[in-house]
Amino acid sequence: MPQYWRLALSALLLATSTSGEAPTDYAGAQVFRIATSLLPIPDFLQNLDVDVWAHNKNFTDVMVTTNKLQHMKHVLQEYGIPYEVMISNVQTMIEMESVLPLSDEHQHRAKGPGFSFDKYNRLNVIHDYLDTLANNYSDIVTVGIMGYSHEKRPLKYIKISSSNPNAKAFFIDGGIHAREWISPAATLYIVKELVENRHTLPAHMLDLDFYILPVLNPDGYEYTHTSNRLWRKNRSRAYMGCRGVDLNRNFGFKWGGKGTSGSSCSEIFRGKKPFSEPESQAVAEFISSYKNDIEVYLSLHSYSQLILLPYGYDRIYPDDFSDLKAVSDRAAAAMLQSGGESYTVGNTVDILYEAAGGSFDWAKAEAGIKYSLTFELRDTGRYGFLLPAKQILPTSKEVFEAVKVLASAVTS
């Protein structure tokens, strides 16, 4: 397909909304990287009403819409805060996100109608792919539904069985934050390798049962495809004001603590109570029913290239932190060897920020899962949440190498 046709098709898809809303236009919006060492940046930015994309001890990435650009620049200059522009036009980046070089097109098909690792697939295509695998590999694959979202979409998962009734289990979820498209894509690559390329797996991988939930937040994920590419939360209607709850602030362990908000308009709105949302509730109930078997809980996010260790609610370290750190260091080394990209390993608060009510804190503290980890995938800010489709495969491959390391840790 000629390049200009692909661009036109991309723009057409972005302009088509099944939700009945006109897609949000980010023309002229920019992403700034702001130095964080000079003042408490999150509090400072909250007063400016901007969208924080990433935050750590060294910098904060924020998206600034066109109508706020001049004011933002003026404030930063007035306070003498250094910044650089990481993305000069967010809408242009959105439109280019799924455009592939001609030589790459149609090269990485999987066994599912319309499914490909050349693009970010829609929810129905993802679910169809899981069903296709269950039909074609019925001896090891089953598909189930953990529960339903606020808008009644299924939380569809796949189980890849070792056929050993006493097997240990490995749980992976993706897409808890809707705009982090690389996360579901990477989970699906893991599925493909575990099923379609099973004959190439090391022996220790065959001894585990895998439970994989590619899209934990299906309503939000669909909404990013139809209406607002940069939507983060679920689509709950339960609260006055703004829609949506940050599902990764809604789990029950240390709910309501640091790094959360009681405002429904905040991107880190925790909800009205622990497990107020059907999505977080369904996942917690499912994991609880298998907690005696599950040895690894891995939640995939983006971006920043980090391997985050518990806990996130405060600068608290679990008793087995050294074990988690050692295994995670090996996982990061395997990722570096696979794709040439470095991943920083550390306690969440040490290398990122406080975030109470998170899924992996709950998995560690309440479900008792030893290896409870969060991966922040590519990149380090050049594209942010708008990672080009051509990076799906290299990102996913490096994640799978890390999965091999984690699997080895629990089977050795």
C-alpha positions in Angstrom: 0.0 0.0 0.0 1.5 3.4 -0.9 2.7 5.5 2.0 0.1 8.3 1.5 -2.7 5.8 1.5 -1.5 4.4 4.8 -1.4 7.8 6.3 -4.9 8.6 5.0 -6.2 5.3 6.4 -4.7 6.0 9.8 -6.3 9.4 9.9 -9.6 7.9 8.9 -9.5 5.3 11.6 -8.7 7.9 14.2 -11.7 10.0 13.0 -14.1 7.1 13.3 -15.7 6.8 16.8 -18.0 4.0 17.7 -18.7 5.8 21.0 -20.5 8.6 19.3 -18.0 11.2 20.4 -15.7 13.2 18.1 -12.1 11.9 18.6 -10.1 14.2 20.8 -7.7 16.3 18.6 -4.2 16.9 20.1 -3.0 19.1 17.3 -0.3 21.4 18.6 -0.1 19.8 22.0 3.4 19.2 23.2 5.2 17.0 25.7 7.7 18.8 28.0 10.4 17.1 30.0 10.9 19.2 33.1 13.8 19.0 35.6 12.5 17.8 39.0 15.3 18.6 41.3 14.4 22.2 42.0 10.9 22.0 43.6 8.1 19.5 44.3 7.0 19.2 40.7 3.8 17.1 41.1 2.3 19.7 43.4 3.5 22.5 41.2 2.0 20.9 38.1 -1.3 20.1 39.7 -2.1 23.8 39.8 -1.4 24.1 36.1 -3.8 21.3 35.1 -1.5 19.4 32.7 -1.3 15.7 32.0 1.6 14.1 33.7 3.0 11.3 31.5 6.0 10.2 33.6 7.6 11.2 36.8 10.8 10.2 38.6 13.6 11.7 40.7 15.2 13.3 37.7 12.5 14.6 35.4 8.7 14.8 34.8 7.1 14.5 31.4 3.9 16.5 30.9 1.6 16.9 28.0 0.5 20.5 27.5 -2.4 21.3 25.2 -2.2 24.2 22.7 -4.2 26.7 24.8 -1.9 26.3 27.8 1.5 26.3 26.0 2.4 29.9 26.4 1.3 30.0 30.0 3.3 26.9 30.8 6.4 28.2 29.2 6.0 31.5 31.0 5.7 29.8 34.4 8.7 27.6 33.8 10.8 30.5 32.7 9.7 32.6 35.6 10.7 29.9 38.1 13.9 29.2 36.2 13.0 25.5 35.6 14.9 23.8 32.8 12.8 21.9 30.3 13.0 20.4 26.8 10.3 19.6 24.2 10.1 15.8 23.8 7.2 15.8 21.4 6.5 18.9 19.3 3.0 17.9 18.0 1.2 15.1 19.8 -1.5 14.7 17.1 1.1 14.1 14.4 2.7 11.4 16.6 -0.7 9.8 17.1 -1.3 9.7 13.3 2.2 8.2 12.7 1.9 5.7 15.4 0.6 2.8 13.3 2.4 3.7 10.1 5.0 1.0 9.1 7.8 1.1 6.5 6.7 -0.7 3.3 9.2 -3.5 3.8 7.7 -4.3 7.2 4.1 -4.6 6.2 2.3 -8.0 6.7 5.5 -9.7 8.0 4.4 -10.8 11.4 1.0 -12.4 11.2 -0.3 -14.7 14.0 -2.9 -17.4 13.8 -6.0 -15.3 14.2 -8.3 -13.4 11.8 -7.0 -9.9 11.3 -4.4 -10.2 14.1 -0.9 -9.0 13.5 2.2 -7.8 15.4 2.6 -5.1 12.8 -0.1 -3.0 14.5 -2.0 -2.3 17.8 -5.0 -4.6 17.5 -8.5 -3.7 18.6 -10.2 -5.5 21.5 -12.4 -7.8 19.4 -9.4 -8.9 17.3 -7.4 -9.7 20.5 -10.3 -11.8 21.9 -10.7 -13.5 18.5 -7.1 -14.4 18.6 -7.4 -16.0 22.0 -10.4 -18.0 20.8 -8.6 -19.2 17.7 -5.7 -20.5 19.8 -8.2 -22.3 22.1 -9.7 -24.0 19.1 -6.4 -24.9 17.4 -4.5 -25.9 20.5 -7.3 -27.4 22.7 -4.9 -29.8 24.4 -3.1 -27.0 26.2 -5.2 -23.8 25.8 -8.4 -22.7 27.4 -10.1 -19.3 27.4 -12.2 -17.9 30.2 -13.8 -14.7 31.5 -12.7 -13.4 34.9 -15.6 -10.9 35.0 -17.0 -7.9 33.1 -16.1 -4.3 32.9 -18.2 -1.3 33.8 -19.6 -1.3 30.2 -20.0 -5.1 30.3 -17.0 -6.1 28.1 -15.5 -9.4 29.1 -12.1 -9.6 30.9 -11.0 -12.5 28.7 -8.0 -14.5 29.7 -6.1 -17.4 28.3 -4.7 -20.4 30.3 -1.8 -22.2 28.8 -1.5 -25.5 30.7 1.5 -27.6 31.5 -0.9 -30.6 31.9 0.6 -31.1 35.3 -2.2 -30.9 38.0 0.4 -29.8 40.6 2.0 -27.1 38.4 3.1 -23.7 39.7 1.5 -20.8 37.9 2.6 -17.5 36.3 0.1 -14.6 36.0 0.5 -11.7 33.6 -1.8 -8.8 32.9 -1.6 -5.9 30.5 -3.6 -2.8 29.7 -4.6 -1.7 33.2 -4.0 1.8 31.9 -5.8 2.3 28.6 -3.3 4.4 26.7 -0.4 2.1 27.3 -0.9 0.1 24.0 2.5 -1.6 24.0 1.4 -3.5 27.2 -1.4 -5.6 25.6 0.7 -6.1 22.5 3.6 -7.5 24.6 1.3 -9.9 26.5 0.0 -11.3 23.2 3.5 -11.9 21.9 4.1 -13.9 25.1 1.0 -15.9 24.4 2.1 -16.6 20.8 5.5 -17.8 22.0 4.0 -20.0 24.7 1.5 -21.6 22.3 2.5 -21.3 18.7 6.2 -21.7 19.3 6.0 -24.1 22.2 8.4 -26.6 20.6 11.2 -24.0 20.9 10.7 -23.3 24.6 13.2 -24.3 27.3 12.1 -27.2 29.4 11.4 -25.1 32.5 8.8 -23.1 30.7 6.8 -26.2 29.9 6.4 -27.0 33.7 4.4 -23.9 34.4 0.7 -23.0 33.9 0.3 -19.5 32.5 -2.7 -17.2 33.1 -2.6 -14.2 30.8 -5.1 -11.3 30.8 -4.1 -9.1 27.8 -6.5 -6.2 28.5 -7.5 -5.6 32.1 -9.2 -2.3 31.2 -11.2 -3.2 28.1 -13.5 -0.1 28.2 -10.7 2.3 28.5 -8.7 0.4 25.8 -11.5 0.6 23.3 -12.1 4.3 24.2 -8.5 5.1 23.2 -9.1 3.6 19.8 -12.4 5.4 19.2 -12.4 8.7 21.0 -9.4 9.7 23.0 -6.0 8.1 22.3 -4.6 9.3 25.6 -7.3 8.2 28.0 -5.8 6.4 31.1 -8.6 5.3 33.5 -11.5 2.9 33.1 -14.9 4.3 32.0 -16.9 4.2 35.2 -19.9 6.5 35.4 -20.4 6.0 39.1 -19.1 9.4 40.3 -20.1 13.0 40.0 -17.7 15.1 38.0 -15.4 13.3 35.7 -15.5 9.7 34.4 -13.2 6.9 35.3 -11.1 5.4 38.0 -7.4 4.6 37.9 -7.6 0.8 38.4 -4.0 0.7 39.6 -5.0 2.8 42.6 -8.1 0.8 43.3 -6.7 -2.4 44.9 -7.3 -3.0 48.5 -3.8 -3.0 50.0 -3.0 0.5 51.5 -5.8 1.9 49.4 -6.1 5.7 49.6 -2.5 6.4 50.5 0.3 8.4 48.8 0.2 8.9 45.1 -3.6 8.8 44.8 -6.4 11.3 44.6 -9.9 11.6 45.9 -10.9 13.9 42.9 -12.8 12.1 40.1 -11.1 14.4 37.6 -7.6 13.3 38.6 -5.7 10.8 36.4 -4.9 8.9 39.7 -8.4 8.9 41.1 -8.6 5.9 43.5 -12.3 5.5 43.5 -14.7 5.8 46.4 -13.5 2.6 48.1 -11.2 -0.3 47.6 -12.2 -2.6 44.8 -15.1 -0.2 43.9 -14.5 -1.1 40.2 -15.6 -4.4 38.6 -12.3 -4.8 36.8 -10.1 -4.7 39.8 -12.5 -6.8 41.8 -12.6 -9.5 39.2 -8.8 -9.7 38.9 -8.4 -9.9 42.7 -11.0 -12.6 43.0 -9.4 -14.6 40.2 -5.9 -14.4 41.7 -7.2 -15.1 45.2 -8.7 -18.4 43.9 -5.3 -19.5 42.6 -3.0 -17.8 45.1 -1.6 -21.1 46.4 -0.4 -21.9 42.8 0.7 -18.5 41.5 4.4 -17.9 42.0 4.8 -14.8 39.7 2.5 -11.8 39.2 3.7 -9.6 36.4 1.9 -6.4 35.4 3.0 -4.8 32.1 2.8 -1.0 31.8 4.6 1.8 29.9 6.7 3.8 29.7 10.3 4.5 31.2 12.0 1.1 30.9 11.9 0.1 34.5 11.5 -3.1 36.5 9.6 -2.1 39.7 9.8 -4.0 42.9 7.4 -3.8 45.9 6.4 -1.8 47.6 4.9 1.2 45.9 2.7 2.6 48.7 5.8 3.9 50.6 9.5 3.3 50.8 9.1 -0.1 52.4 11.0 -3.2 51.3 9.6 -6.7 51.7 11.7 -9.2 53.6 12.7 -11.0 50.4 13.6 -7.9 48.5 17.2 -9.2 47.9 15.7 -12.3 46.1 13.4 -10.1 44.0 16.3 -7.8 43.1 18.6 -10.6 42.1 16.1 -12.2 39.8 15.1 -8.8 38.3 18.7 -7.9 37.7 19.0 -11.1 35.6 15.8 -10.3 33.8 17.1 -6.8 32.9 20.3 -8.3 31.6 18.4 -10.7 29.4 16.3 -7.8 28.1 19.5 -5.8 27.3 21.0 -8.7 25.4 17.7 -9.2 23.5 17.0 -5.7 22.3 19.9 -3.5 23.4 17.7 -1.5 25.7 18.6 -0.9 29.4 15.9 -1.4 32.1 16.5 0.1 35.5 15.7 -2.2 38.5 14.6 -1.0 41.9 12.0 -0.3 44.6 9.1 1.6 43.1 9.4 4.6 45.4 13.2 4.7 45.0 13.2 4.9 41.2 9.7 6.2 40.3 7.2 7.5 42.8 4.7 6.5 45.5 1.5 4.8 44.3 -0.8 3.3 46.9 -3.5 0.8 46.0 -1.6 -0.8 43.2 -2.1 -4.3 41.8 1.3 -5.6 42.5 1.5 -4.3 46.0 -1.8 -6.2 46.7 -0.5 -9.3 44.9 2.6 -9.3 47.1 1.1 -8.4 50.5 -2.4 -9.9 50.3 -2.2 -12.7 47.8 1.3 -13.7 49.1 2.8 -14.0 45.6 6.6 -13.9 46.0 7.6 -12.5 42.6 5.2 -9.6 42.2 6.6 -7.2 39.7 5.7 -4.3 37.4 7.5 -3.7 34.1 7.4 -0.2 32.6 8.2 -1.0 28.9 9.7 1.1 26.1 10.6 3.8 25.6 12.3 6.5 27.7 10.3 9.4 26.4 11.0 10.0 22.7 7.6 8.6 21.9 6.1 8.0 25.4 2.7 6.3 25.2 2.8 6.7 21.4 5.4 4.0 20.7 5.5 3.3 16.9 4.1 -0.1 15.8 7.5 -1.0 14.4 8.7 -1.3 18.0 6.1 -3.8 19.1 8.2 -6.8 18.2 11.6 -5.8 19.7 9.9 -4.6 22.9 7.8 -7.8 23.1 10.9 -10.0 22.5 12.8 -8.5 25.3 9.9 -8.9 27.7 9.7 -12.6 26.8 13.3 -13.0 27.6 12.6 -11.6 31.0 9.6 -14.0 31.4 12.0 -16.9 30.8 14.2 -15.7 33.6 11.3 -15.3 36.0 10.0 -18.7 35.0 13.4 -20.2 35.7 13.5 -18.7 39.2 10.3 -20.5 40.3 11.0 -23.8 38.7 14.7 -24.3 39.7 
